[in-house]
C-alpha cells in the first residue's frame, strides 16, 4: 500500500485541522439549537434563532391575555409572568413543545 507523500501530509493535515475547528466553533456553546417563537393574536411578534441560555424580557408589542410559545429548540424554556425571569417560573415548556401561556412577561432558555 502506498503511503501519502510528505507534501500531501504537510498540506492536508493543517487544512483538515482548520476545517474541524471551523465546524466545532460554528455552534456557540450555551446556545439552544432551533427557533423560539412568541405569538400574540395569531401573529409572530418575536423570533429567536438559536437562542443563548438566559432571560428574554417581554418587550413584545401589544397587550394580550394569552400568548403562544412555540419552542422548536432542543432546550427547556421557563415562563414568567413578570419581567427579568425572577423567582420561580410560572410555567415550563419542554424542548420541541408549544402552548398558550397567560400573562407572559419573560422567558428563560435553560440548558
TAURNOR-V809308 format. One record per pair of residues at least 24 apart in sequence whose ideal C-beta (glycine too) atoms are under 6 Angstrom apart, sorted by the first residue. I is the first residue (numbers start at 1). J is the second residue. If there is no record, write none. Layout:
I:J
I:J
//
This chain:
30:111
32:73
32:74
32:75
32:109
33:74
34:72
34:73
34:74
35:72
36:71
36:73
37:70
39:68
40:64
40:67
51:109
53:109
53:111
55:85
55:106
55:108
56:107
57:83
57:106
58:83
58:104
58:105
58:106
66:100
66:102
67:101
67:104
68:100
69:93
69:101
70:98
71:97
75:109
75:110
75:111
76:110
77:107
77:109
78:108
78:110
79:107
80:105
80:106
81:105
//
